[in-house]
Amino acid sequence: ENNFHAKKTARASSANPPLMEEKTAARRLAKRNSLHEKYPNSVDSLGQAGYRFSTQVMLKFSRLSMGLTAGLLLAGLNTVSAAKNVDAADPKKVDADFKFQGEYAGSLGGQYDVGAQVIALGGGKFKMVLYPGGLPGAGYDGGEKREYDGARDGDTVTFTGGTTGKIISGGKLTFERDGQSFSIDRTIRKSPTLSAKPPEGATVLFDGKSAKNFKPGKMTEDGLLMEGANSVAKFQSHKLHLEFRLPYEPTRRGQGRANSGCYLQARYEVQVLDSFGLAGKHNECGGIYSIKDPDLNMCFPPLQWQTYDIDFTAAKFDKDGKKTANARITVRHNGVLIHDNVELPKRTTASPLAEGPEPGFLHLQDHSNPLRFRNIWVVKK
């Protein structure tokens, strides 16, 4: 960053007297240092923040059109640059690793229940998370999880580490030790609220027939709503049912892996992300972004339909627009309670709308990953 500052101050006109150049450079440097202290994560401090962008890239950031950026924010969109791999949303276009990733559950020797989540990392590489008692939400007792790295050779994935041999073949995860072997089966779980029908009086936002209730809003040829959609209708307190499917993106990591978001009132985000097998943080699937981790990571594997059932109570404001009570939210992810009447003291990071007494729309974020949504309906409270 210091080199960047030096190059900028060196551009002073040669026509200026040396003393004036020194004073001008000093003023500019003092101003930038002051801004850095006030805004440590601003564009001007990208180098110190560890991003290590080149000078040319930093200049490009500073030259972005403010009008365009403001317009995008007002539209509830995100300025994302990563290329979108549309094929990742298509279950018919998976790689050879896909059939091995997913969930496995069963009993070892009829005595010890266990669950496993196997995550595809691309190029035949895998990570397995082993859960004592069963899968999250289906027996996991909260005990210590264990992780193992694996690699595929043809039709077999072999994991290293631990005191037992562990291989996947033929849809089974087999443990071997001292001449004995025990196997558990691959399983595909379904949320108990999957395909739930809207009750009488509900507002149906999307039923697969058209995207007319969203602006912007696009529908795939097979009747699924795409990411980057804002509901036309606006809501105060309400209950929301939403079904979503994560794309299969094994080579991506962290926030670049199937990222989207479900924003209640376009103010409060329940994160959508491929965090299958991860710790379960506020910025992972089911988390209330920047506010609270989910009580349990209930994320299913990619390309498997999932549900959010959300009970939202809007914040309250007096006649002068002053907030008198925070918003509250209860969330069930794939039928399991992960947030119970949680208070929301603020809008979540990057939400399209500021807090206020006005109703807000449902925002399904476009974060440059091809998410798919269906069966979306709202019951006003």
C-alpha positions, 0 to 999 in steps of 0.5 A, a space after each residue: 500500500 505504501 508503494 501505491 501511495 508513493 506512486 500517487 504523490 509522485 504524480 504532482 506536476 513538475 511545474 509546482 515548486 519543490 516545497 509545494 510538492 512536499 506539502 501536497 504529498 504530506 496532506 494527501 498521505 495524512 488524509 489517506 492515513 486518517 481514512 485508513 484508521 476510520 475505515 480499515 477495510 476500505 478500498 484504500 486499505 486493501 493491501 494491508 487487509 491481506 488481499 494483495 491486489 495490484 496497483 492497477 486493480 486498486 485503481 480500477 476499484 476506485 474508478 467504478 461508476 458510483 451511479 452504476 453501483 448505487 443503481 445496483 444496490 437500489 435494485 437489490 442486486 450484488 456486484 459480483 464478478 465470478 463467472 457463473 457455471 450454469 451447468 452446476 445447477 443441472 443434476 444431469 451434468 455431474 462428474 464422476 465424484 458426485 455419486 460418492 459424496 453425500 450422507 451415510 448412516 447406519 449401525 456398526 455391528 448393531 451396537 454403535 450408530 454413526 453418520 457420515 457426511 462426505 464432501 466432494 472437493 474436485 479432482 477425485 478428492 474428498 473430506 469425510 466428517 464422522 458423527 457419533 450417534 447419527 447424522 445432524 438432526 437424526 441422532 447426532 449426540 453433539 459429541 466430537 466429530 472426526 474428519 478424514 481426507 479421501 481420494 478416489 481410484 476408479 469406483 472406490 474412495 479410500 480415506 486415510 487416518 484413524 485406527 480403521 480402514 475406511 472405503 466407499 464402494 457400491 453405495 456403502 461406507 465400510 470400516 475395517 479393523 482386525 479382520 472385521 468389517 462393518 458397513 453403513 449405507 448412503 442415504 438421501 434425506 428429505 425435509 418433512 416440509 418438502 412440497 408442503 401445500 400453501 394453506 388457505 389464505 396464503 400468498 403464493 409467490 412461486 408455483 412453477 408456472 411463472 415468475 410474474 410475482 418477482 421483479 426481477 425474476 427469471 424462471 428456468 425451462 423446467 419451472 424453477 425460479 432462479 437466483 436474483 429475484 425480488 418479490 413484487 409483494 411486500 410484507 410486515 410480519 409473516 410466515 415463509 415457506 421456501 424450497 431451494 437447491 444448491 448447485 454442485 460446485 466441488 472445486 469452489 470453497 467458502 463463500 464462493 460455493 453455492 452462495 445466495 441468501 433469503 432476505 426477509 423484508 429485504 433487511 434480514 438475511 438467512 444465509 444460503 450456502 453449500 456448507 454441507 459438512 462444515 461447522 455451521 457459522 453465521 455466514 453459512 447455510 442457515 446462519 443469520 448473517 453477521 448476527 447468529 450461527 444456526 444451533 445446528 448445521 442442517 445443510 443437505 448435500 448439493 443438488 438435494 432439495 431443502 426447505 426453510 420454514 421461517 416465522 418472522 415478526 417485523 420490528 416496531 416503530 413509533 409515529 416518529 419512525 423511532 424503533 421501539 422493538 427489534 424484529 424476531 425470527 424463528 427458522 426451521 431448516 429441513 424441518 429442524 429448529 435452528 433459530 428459536 425466536 431470535 432477536 434481530 438488533 439490526 439489518 444484516 450486512 449487505 441487505 438491500 433495505 435499511 430498517 424502517 416501518 415500511 413493509 419489505 420484499 422477499 429478496 433471493 440474492 444473486 451471488 454469482 452461483 446458480 441457485 434454484 427455488 420452488 414452492 414459495 408462499 407466505 402467510 401474513 400474521 
